[in-house]
Amino acid sequence: MINVNLLKQICELPGAPGFEKKIRDFVVGEVRDLVDEISVDNLGNVIAIKRGKRNPENKRVMVAAHMDEIGFIVTHIDENGFLRFHPLGGFDPKTLTAQRVIIHGKKDLIGVMGSKPIHVMTQEEKTKLPKLTDYFIDLGMDKSEVAQWVQVGDPITRERELVEMGNCVNCKSIDNRIAVFILLETLRELKSPAFDVYATFTVQEEVGIRGAQVSAHQIDPDFGIALDTTIAFDLPGAAAHEKITELGKGTAIKIMDSSAICDYRMVNFMKETASKNNITYQTEILTAGGTDTAGVQRMGKQGAIAGAISIPTRHLHQVIEMANKADVAASIQLLKACLEEIDAFDWKP
């Protein structure tokens, strides 16, 4: 159904915000033969252009998928070789317990997230929710050995391989490597885009959609489509109105998130395109959390008619993020159909 081996490579590569080089190099290698032009801007965004077939007015469609993953940065090495860190992106502190991480210093080193053992906690400490500052990273080395390889400012990513579970894939960094995968696979299948497609693999989304803002300013798109994960809260105890999306119910067409209200024309276009092509979809309203949609929509000279294709994902911002392979395949189908049929829709306000 989907190329799981390629997805595994994409998800397992490191790329904390501001340190996307390894995943960027991989993307450049994959996309080079799929497009007409490719460039990397000063911030590190990859902009790959596939020229349109029916485009006398030189219309531009920007499709954005961010390459970065939530991670950390080393802020201190103490006298015993333990590391303190600062998060790059949003973390629920309790998800750090008992996790392995990779410190990307002069060489990659495995560390573990440590905290005070429960055996020596006070009763009050046992009842409190953990804080990020409760954790440190243990490399199993003394300070002199750590100092040979690690320095303040080195990035840290989470260590977890991709596995298949039923009809799902599970890994760290499904957010947003699944969208990187979808954009690459769409470009592989896309033979006749209507307008010029600016496939943009952005940086630093997790710390404030910074890459999308820069690239949208440069591209100045007429239309924008962001690709990102969204919450699938289809779990025990969730009320129907809390689910946002559900796994296995198809790709999701974004209506809004906390940073963008999608253009009603783009929402209608995506719905019509999905129905016309028998693509299973659901709608998404995400009241907390933003995506590259906002940067794509706002940062061109006149703004863009923008929306987003969202991939339902359970357990977001954990190392056990889970997406359904059928939903991923539907996302590829919808993006491809939208890029091929965008010239046939009535875009008048």
Solvent accessible surface area in square Angstrom, and as a share of the most:
residue,aa,sasa,rsa
1,M,156,0.70
2,I,25,0.13
3,N,72,0.37
4,V,26,0.15
5,N,115,0.59
6,L,12,0.06
7,L,0,0.00
8,K,68,0.29
9,Q,97,0.43
10,I,0,0.00
11,C,0,0.00
12,E,64,0.29
13,L,45,0.22
14,P,21,0.13
15,G,1,0.01
16,A,1,0.01
17,P,7,0.04
18,G,42,0.40
19,F,80,0.33
20,E,5,0.02
21,K,125,0.53
22,K,103,0.44
23,I,0,0.00
24,R,43,0.16
25,D,74,0.38
26,F,42,0.17
27,V,0,0.00
28,V,24,0.14
29,G,51,0.49
30,E,50,0.22
31,V,0,0.00
32,R,133,0.49
33,D,130,0.68
34,L,30,0.15
35,V,22,0.13
36,D,90,0.46
37,E,81,0.36
38,I,53,0.27
39,S,58,0.38
40,V,73,0.42
41,D,25,0.13
42,N,167,0.85
43,L,66,0.33
44,G,6,0.06
45,N,0,0.00
46,V,0,0.00
47,I,5,0.03
48,A,0,0.00
49,I,20,0.10
50,K,32,0.14
51,R,92,0.33
52,G,19,0.18
53,K,125,0.53
54,R,103,0.38
55,N,23,0.12
56,P,125,0.79
57,E,128,0.58
58,N,99,0.51
59,K,60,0.25
60,R,64,0.23
61,V,1,0.00
62,M,0,0.00
63,V,0,0.00
64,A,0,0.00
65,A,0,0.00
66,H,2,0.01
67,M,0,0.00
68,D,0,0.00
69,E,0,0.00
70,I,4,0.02
71,G,0,0.00
72,F,1,0.00
73,I,41,0.21
74,V,2,0.01
75,T,64,0.37
76,H,93,0.42
77,I,25,0.13
78,D,31,0.16
79,E,133,0.60
80,N,87,0.44
81,G,1,0.01
82,F,67,0.28
83,L,0,0.00
84,R,104,0.38
85,F,25,0.10
86,H,102,0.46
87,P,28,0.17
88,L,25,0.13
89,G,18,0.17
90,G,42,0.40
91,F,28,0.12
92,D,59,0.31
93,P,34,0.21
94,K,120,0.51
95,T,30,0.17
96,L,6,0.03
97,T,74,0.43
98,A,91,0.70
99,Q,32,0.14
100,R,140,0.51
101,V,1,0.00
102,I,37,0.19
103,I,0,0.00
104,H,26,0.12
105,G,24,0.23
106,K,147,0.62
107,K,93,0.40
108,D,72,0.38
109,L,13,0.07
110,I,90,0.46
111,G,1,0.01
112,V,63,0.36
113,M,10,0.04
114,G,15,0.14
115,S,42,0.27
116,K,91,0.38
117,P,77,0.48
118,I,108,0.55
119,H,164,0.73
120,V,92,0.53
121,M,56,0.25
122,T,76,0.44
123,Q,131,0.58
124,E,114,0.51
125,E,64,0.29
126,K,91,0.39
127,T,112,0.65
128,K,125,0.53
129,L,152,0.76
130,P,46,0.29
131,K,119,0.50
132,L,47,0.23
133,T,104,0.61
134,D,59,0.31
135,Y,7,0.03
136,F,52,0.22
137,I,0,0.00
138,D,47,0.24
139,L,16,0.08
140,G,72,0.69
141,M,50,0.22
142,D,87,0.45
143,K,85,0.36
144,S,80,0.52
145,E,73,0.33
146,V,0,0.00
147,A,55,0.43
148,Q,103,0.46
149,W,76,0.27
150,V,5,0.03
151,Q,109,0.49
152,V,94,0.54
153,G,29,0.27
154,D,15,0.08
155,P,16,0.10
156,I,0,0.00
157,T,2,0.01
158,R,8,0.03
159,E,55,0.25
160,R,90,0.33
161,E,102,0.46
162,L,9,0.04
163,V,64,0.37
164,E,96,0.43
165,M,91,0.41
166,G,79,0.76
167,N,68,0.35
168,C,15,0.09
169,V,0,0.00
170,N,12,0.06
171,C,0,0.00
172,K,5,0.02
173,S,0,0.00
174,I,0,0.00
175,D,12,0.06
176,N,0,0.00
177,R,0,0.00
178,I,0,0.00
179,A,0,0.00
180,V,0,0.00
181,F,0,0.00
182,I,0,0.00
183,L,0,0.00
184,L,0,0.00
185,E,22,0.10
186,T,0,0.00
187,L,1,0.00
188,R,90,0.33
189,E,84,0.38
190,L,0,0.00
191,K,146,0.62
192,S,42,0.27
193,P,0,0.00
194,A,0,0.00
195,F,21,0.09
196,D,13,0.07
197,V,0,0.00
198,Y,26,0.10
199,A,0,0.00
200,T,0,0.00
201,F,0,0.00
202,T,0,0.00
203,V,0,0.00
204,Q,30,0.13
205,E,14,0.06
206,E,29,0.13
207,V,38,0.22
208,G,41,0.39
209,I,26,0.13
210,R,119,0.43
211,G,0,0.00
212,A,0,0.00
213,Q,65,0.29
214,V,66,0.38
215,S,0,0.00
216,A,0,0.00
217,H,118,0.53
218,Q,108,0.48
219,I,10,0.05
220,D,32,0.17
221,P,3,0.02
222,D,45,0.23
223,F,9,0.04
224,G,0,0.00
225,I,0,0.00
226,A,1,0.00
227,L,2,0.01
228,D,9,0.04
229,T,9,0.05
230,T,1,0.00
231,I,67,0.34
232,A,2,0.01
233,F,75,0.31
234,D,27,0.14
235,L,51,0.26
236,P,136,0.85
237,G,84,0.80
238,A,17,0.13
239,A,40,0.31
240,A,90,0.70
241,H,158,0.70
242,E,73,0.33
243,K,55,0.23
244,I,49,0.25
245,T,3,0.02
246,E,51,0.23
247,L,20,0.10
248,G,43,0.41
249,K,106,0.45
250,G,4,0.04
251,T,0,0.00
252,A,0,0.00
253,I,0,0.00
254,K,1,0.01
255,I,53,0.27
256,M,59,0.26
257,D,2,0.01
258,S,68,0.44
259,S,29,0.18
260,A,6,0.04
261,I,126,0.64
262,C,7,0.04
263,D,26,0.13
264,Y,129,0.49
265,R,40,0.15
266,M,0,0.00
267,V,12,0.07
268,N,65,0.33
269,F,5,0.02
270,M,1,0.00
271,K,63,0.26
272,E,101,0.45
273,T,4,0.03
274,A,0,0.00
275,S,70,0.45
276,K,144,0.61
277,N,57,0.29
278,N,139,0.72
279,I,12,0.06
280,T,85,0.49
281,Y,70,0.27
282,Q,30,0.13
283,T,56,0.32
284,E,0,0.00
285,I,80,0.41
286,L,14,0.07
287,T,103,0.60
288,A,72,0.56
289,G,40,0.39
290,G,35,0.34
291,T,4,0.02
292,D,3,0.02
293,T,1,0.00
294,A,0,0.00
295,G,1,0.01
296,V,1,0.00
297,Q,34,0.15
298,R,142,0.52
299,M,73,0.33
300,G,8,0.08
301,K,167,0.71
302,Q,177,0.79
303,G,28,0.27
304,A,13,0.10
305,I,29,0.14
306,A,0,0.00
307,G,1,0.01
308,A,1,0.01
309,I,0,0.00
310,S,1,0.01
311,I,0,0.00
312,P,0,0.00
313,T,1,0.00
314,R,59,0.22
315,H,52,0.23
316,L,44,0.22
317,H,50,0.22
318,Q,56,0.25
319,V,10,0.06
320,I,66,0.33
321,E,1,0.01
322,M,20,0.09
323,A,0,0.00
324,N,16,0.08
325,K,27,0.11
326,A,40,0.31
327,D,1,0.00
328,V,0,0.00
329,A,15,0.12
330,A,9,0.07
331,S,0,0.00
332,I,12,0.06
333,Q,91,0.41
334,L,0,0.00
335,L,0,0.00
336,K,52,0.22
337,A,8,0.06
338,C,0,0.00
339,L,1,0.01
340,E,42,0.19
341,E,38,0.17
342,I,1,0.00
343,D,53,0.27
344,A,87,0.67
345,F,42,0.18
346,D,88,0.46
347,W,35,0.12
348,K,144,0.61
349,P,143,0.90
